[in-house]
Amino acid sequence: MLNKAMFIGRLTADPEMRHTTTGKSVCSFRIAVKRRFAREGDEQQADFFPVVAWEKTAEFCNNYFKKGQQVGIVGRIQNRTWDDPEGNRRYITEIVAEEVYFADSKSSSGSGNNITGNDNFDTSNVQDSGGFYLAEDDDLPF
């Protein structure tokens, strides 16, 4: 069985970080993904997807992703249910992020690395790979 999804979209708001009762980091955010085709004369439409990231990926998203930024997400689609405080059964389908990438073009990010708010992050090994910026594991800030 295979459950793998890849999306490129823009964050609709800054990510929200929280911790489980066992101390695991979890970060939630939504991305707007443009539909591939639009009918002639119609405005470009987008779909909005909830994304959840765990542990180190969650910390990375919380530290470096910002509202409006274009990101790439590779993960799996998961259904989840719970009962709200009023006893109603709730359902959600969300993307569980397994890999996350910066997907803004170099021209829109200014410096080309698209990482903001962290002067300690070494960008000397950041490479352009078709709109994604890849770094070696040793160069990541965690």
N, C-alpha and C positions, 0 to 999 in steps of 0.2 A: 504494500500500500504506500502511496505517496501523497503527502500533503505539504506542498511547497508553493509559496506565493511570493511574487516580486512586485513592488510598487514604487513609483516615483511620484511624489506629491509635495505639497506645501503644508507646513504646520498651520493649523487654524488658530492656535494659541500656544503660549509657552507650555512646555511639559510640566506635569505635576508629579512630584516625588512624594512617596510615603513609605512606611515600613510595616511589614507584617508583625504580628505578635511575637514571632520567632526571630525578628530582626532582619529579615530579608528585604532588600531594597526593591521597590517596584515603581516604575514610572509610566504614566499614562498620558497620551496625547492623541489628537485627531489629525489626519492628513486629508487634504482635498486633492483628488486625483482627476485630472481632466479626462473626459471620455475621448476615445480615439477619433470618432467621427461625429460630425454635427450635420444636420440637414442644412441644405443650402438656404442661406438667409437667417438661420437660427443662430442664437448665441451659443458659444462653446459651453457645454454642460460639464459638471464635475460630480463625482461621487465622494462622499465623506466616510472615512473608515476610522474606527477607534483602533488604537495600537497600544499594546502593553509590552514593556520590556522589564526584564528581571536582572537583579544583582549588578554585575559590572556594566552590562549593557544599559541598564537603567540609570546608573550613575553617569555614564558617558552622555546619554541623551539629556539628562537633567542639566549637566554642566555646559554642553556645547550647542544644543538645539534651541532655536528661538522662533517665535511666531513669524510666519511669512517665509521662513527658510525652506528651500527645496531640499528634500532628503530622499535617499533610497532606502527601502526596507525590504529585507529578505526574511521570511519567516513562515509560519504556518497559520492556517485559519482554524479558530477554535470556537466552539459554542459553550456558553456558560449559563447556568441558571442559579437563581437564589430567591429567597423569600424576603420581601421588603418589610419594614416595621408594621405595616397594616395587614400583613399576611398574604399579600398578592404575590403570585409567582411571576418573576421577571426573567427575561431571556436577553442575551446579547451574543452577537457574533463579532469576534474581534481578531485582529492580527497579533500574533505573539511574535515579536521581533527577535530573530536569532542573529541577524547581522544588520548593521545600520551604516549608512554612508552619507557623506555630504554630496549633494548633487547639483548645487548651483554652479554656473559657469564661472570661469576665472574672472571674466569681465564684470560680473555682477557681485563678486565677492571682494573686489578691490585688490587685496594682496595676493589672491590666488589660493590661499589655504582654507579660507572660509571658517576659520576657528576664531571665535571672539571671546574676550573676557579672560584669557589665560596667557599671560606673557611667558610662563614657564614651559609652555609646550614647544618642543623642538620640531620645526617644520622642514628641516633640511632634507628629509627623506620623503616628503610628500610628493606624490607623482600624479600627473593628470592621466586618467585612463578613461577617456570617453565621457567626461563629465563627472566621474567619481574620483575621489581623492583617496588614494590608498597609502597606508603607512605600514611599516614593518611592526610586528608585535612589540619589539623592544622599544619602539618610539612612542607607543601609546602612553597616555598619562596615568594609567592604572595597571 
